[in-house]
């Protein structure tokens, strides 16, 4: 006999426990285990009025935002729909079956209001990092640094050349991103060179282009990652410019040392972080071993002698060529001593035409110039330290460890779907990057806990 479902939904009373309908192997159970928002609520308390109608619980809004970033739900309108329908999402947000889901407009008001004024997302991120440290996921011995370009919410066709005079809208008609950009200009000069084009919708975004791709407006998310298990210990939003990215590295390392009492023994990065000033800061100021390729601005490819073929004499302040002839920065005494420092922070050491003219090695040394010269960086001592580190076995391991940052960026864009920002302005980019990094750290802790308890998480992709 074929059975049939009656479809009667007119029962007055139900015995329903939401907790029993969330599987034990669901990823949200692991995330909820490590998420503690008590400190966040205390942090936000001064930004709420003591009178008036009670607001929506900030913990509920933060839990919903984390849901969106953990599972790649980029639209807040769709996020509210998913929380309304999904039992696991309701359980994570501490909502019962009959509890109402906040309207999507509430998130915008709080994002640009008390959440941003109180720097709540930075507080949340650092609380999660502290939990990672407590759980033993952070070693603190080696950090890896890298940056990834994220498209801004700005039309590439709505830009003006930076050389033209920009006529901004009237103050009452300016968007939030434009107001923040102009306020930042009044406070300090921006870091880096002048961009080629300026976006009228998000002027803080940088006009940039990846190799083989059309140019677009973008920001850079900078990750400082502990190489033990790939935990993000700090994140910083900058314009897509190399100078700002290296400066952000200094900010993050000093902030982690101050707030978490962590300072790495080695810092791993690519050639962008191998500039002279950056290496000098690592070696001399912070006593950190630079596992970074040295950025060689001038590299000979014609088979002639390189700088390594010349011997440096520190006491005499001169180089010696393979035949023993000196190369000096000055060959005579000046009445007013000169530093000989160039705009590139180098000192040029030259041989004499007399010595080079009769030298049998000239075809292999300076075939196209009368005499050989070498531009020595002011930071050459620190650069030599990095070159020496590059010959060690630890450096080879560091090259492999650096991939942990690249994996996080791939996860950020492909799984969490943060390949384009929804918020505008540098503060909007900072909020998005902080929430995304928080979600990645929470997922890392949750999946590790489930692996240790022999649970294969649902929704781990």
QUIFENLIN-V835913 format. One record per residue. N is the residue number from 1. OMEGA is omega as a letter, one per 20 degrees, with the letter a starting at -180 (none if undefined). BURIAL is 1 if it has 9 or more other ideal C-beta (glycine too) atoms within 8 Angstrom, else 0. Layout:
# QUIFENLIN-V835913
N|OMEGA|BURIAL, N|OMEGA|BURIAL
This chain:
# QUIFENLIN-V835913
1|a|0, 2|r|0, 3|r|0, 4|r|0, 5|a|0, 6|r|0, 7|a|0, 8|r|0, 9|a|0, 10|r|0, 11|a|0, 12|a|0, 13|r|0, 14|r|0, 15|a|0, 16|r|0, 17|a|0, 18|a|1, 19|a|0, 20|a|0, 21|r|0, 22|a|1, 23|r|0, 24|a|0, 25|r|1, 26|a|1, 27|a|1, 28|r|1, 29|r|1, 30|r|1, 31|a|1, 32|a|0, 33|a|0, 34|a|1, 35|r|1, 36|a|0, 37|r|1, 38|r|0, 39|a|1, 40|r|1, 41|r|1, 42|r|0, 43|a|1, 44|a|1, 45|a|0, 46|a|0, 47|r|0, 48|r|0, 49|r|0, 50|r|0, 51|r|0, 52|a|0, 53|r|0, 54|a|0, 55|r|0, 56|a|0, 57|r|0, 58|r|1, 59|r|1, 60|a|1, 61|r|1, 62|r|1, 63|r|1, 64|r|1, 65|r|1, 66|r|1, 67|a|1, 68|a|1, 69|r|1, 70|a|1, 71|r|0, 72|r|1, 73|a|1, 74|a|0, 75|r|0, 76|r|1, 77|r|0, 78|r|1, 79|r|1, 80|r|1, 81|a|0, 82|r|1, 83|r|1, 84|a|0, 85|a|0, 86|a|0, 87|a|0, 88|r|1, 89|r|1, 90|a|1, 91|a|1, 92|a|1, 93|r|1, 94|r|0, 95|r|1, 96|a|0, 97|a|0, 98|r|0, 99|a|0, 100|r|0, 101|a|0, 102|r|1, 103|a|0, 104|a|1, 105|r|0, 106|a|1, 107|a|1, 108|a|1, 109|a|0, 110|r|1, 111|a|1, 112|a|0, 113|a|0, 114|r|1, 115|a|1, 116|a|1, 117|a|0, 118|a|1, 119|a|0, 120|a|1, 121|r|1, 122|r|0, 123|r|1, 124|a|1, 125|a|1, 126|r|1, 127|r|1, 128|r|1, 129|r|1, 130|r|1, 131|r|1, 132|r|1, 133|r|1, 134|a|0, 135|r|0, 136|a|0, 137|a|1, 138|r|1, 139|r|0, 140|a|0, 141|a|0, 142|r|1, 143|r|1, 144|a|1, 145|r|1, 146|r|1, 147|r|1, 148|a|1, 149|r|1, 150|a|1, 151|r|1, 152|r|1, 153|a|1, 154|r|1, 155|a|0, 156|r|1, 157|a|0, 158|r|0, 159|r|1, 160|r|0, 161|a|0, 162|r|1, 163|a|0, 164|r|0, 165|a|0, 166|r|0, 167|a|0, 168|r|0, 169|r|0, 170|a|0, 171|a|0, 172|a|0, 173|a|0, 174|r|1, 175|a|0, 176|a|0, 177|r|1, 178|r|1, 179|r|1, 180|a|1, 181|a|1, 182|r|1, 183|r|0, 184|r|1, 185|r|0, 186|a|0, 187|a|0, 188|r|0, 189|r|0, 190|r|0, 191|r|0, 192|a|0, 193|r|0, 194|a|0, 195|a|0, 196|r|0, 197|a|1, 198|r|1, 199|r|1, 200|r|1, 201|r|1, 202|a|1, 203|r|1, 204|r|1, 205|a|1, 206|r|1, 207|a|1, 208|a|1, 209|r|0, 210|a|0, 211|r|0, 212|a|0, 213|r|0, 214|a|0, 215|r|0, 216|r|1, 217|a|1, 218|r|1, 219|r|1, 220|r|1, 221|a|1, 222|a|1, 223|r|1, 224|a|1, 225|r|1, 226|a|1, 227|r|1, 228|a|1, 229|r|1, 230|r|1, 231|r|1, 232|a|1, 233|r|1, 234|a|1, 235|a|1, 236|r|1, 237|r|1, 238|r|1, 239|a|1, 240|a|1, 241|a|1, 242|a|0, 243|r|1, 244|a|1, 245|r|1, 246|r|1, 247|r|1, 248|r|1, 249|r|1, 250|r|1, 251|a|1, 252|a|1, 253|r|1, 254|r|0, 255|r|1, 256|r|1, 257|a|1, 258|a|0, 259|a|0, 260|r|1, 261|r|0, 262|r|1, 263|a|1, 264|r|1, 265|r|0, 266|r|1, 267|a|1, 268|r|1, 269|r|1, 270|a|1, 271|r|0, 272|a|1, 273|a|1, 274|r|1, 275|a|1, 276|a|1, 277|a|0, 278|r|1, 279|r|1, 280|r|1, 281|r|1, 282|a|1, 283|a|1, 284|a|0, 285|a|0, 286|a|1, 287|r|0, 288|a|1, 289|a|1, 290|r|1, 291|a|1, 292|r|1, 293|a|0, 294|r|1, 295|a|1, 296|a|0, 297|r|0, 298|a|0, 299|a|0, 300|r|0, 301|a|0, 302|r|0, 303|r|0, 304|a|1, 305|r|1, 306|a|0, 307|a|0, 308|r|0, 309|r|0, 310|a|1, 311|a|0, 312|r|0, 313|a|1, 314|a|0, 315|a|0, 316|a|0, 317|a|0, 318|r|1, 319|r|1, 320|a|1, 321|r|1, 322|r|0, 323|r|0, 324|r|0, 325|a|1, 326|r|1, 327|a|1, 328|r|1, 329|r|1, 330|a|0, 331|r|0, 332|a|0, 333|r|0, 334|r|0, 335|r|0, 336|a|0, 337|a|0, 338|r|0, 339|a|0, 340|r|0, 341|a|0, 342|r|1, 343|r|0, 344|a|0, 345|r|1, 346|r|1, 347|a|1, 348|r|1, 349|a|1, 350|r|1, 351|r|1, 352|r|1, 353|r|0, 354|a|0, 355|a|1, 356|a|1, 357|a|0, 358|a|0, 359|r|1, 360|a|0, 361|a|1, 362|r|1, 363|r|0, 364|a|0, 365|a|1, 366|a|1, 367|a|0, 368|r|0, 369|a|0, 370|a|0, 371|a|1, 372|r|1, 373|r|1, 374|r|1, 375|a|1, 376|a|1, 377|r|1, 378|a|1, 379|a|1, 380|r|1, 381|r|0, 382|r|1, 383|r|1, 384|r|0, 385|r|1, 386|r|1, 387|r|1, 388|r|0, 389|a|1, 390|r|1, 391|a|0, 392|r|0, 393|r|0, 394|r|1, 395|r|1, 396|r|0, 397|r|0, 398|r|1, 399|r|0, 400|a|0, 401|a|1, 402|a|1, 403|r|0, 404|r|1, 405|a|1, 406|r|1, 407|r|1, 408|r|1, 409|r|1, 410|r|0, 411|a|1, 412|a|1, 413|a|1, 414|a|0, 415|r|0, 416|r|1, 417|r|0, 418|r|1, 419|r|0, 420|a|0, 421|r|1, 422|a|0, 423|a|1, 424|a|1, 425|a|1, 426|r|1, 427|r|0, 428|r|1, 429|r|1, 430|r|1, 431|a|1, 432|a|1, 433|r|1, 434|r|1, 435|r|1, 436|r|1, 437|r|1, 438|r|1, 439|r|1, 440|r|1, 441|r|1, 442|r|1, 443|r|1, 444|r|1, 445|a|1, 446|a|1, 447|r|1, 448|r|1, 449|a|1, 450|r|1, 451|r|0, 452|r|0, 453|r|0, 454|r|0, 455|r|0, 456|a|0, 457|r|1, 458|r|0, 459|a|0, 460|a|0, 461|none|0
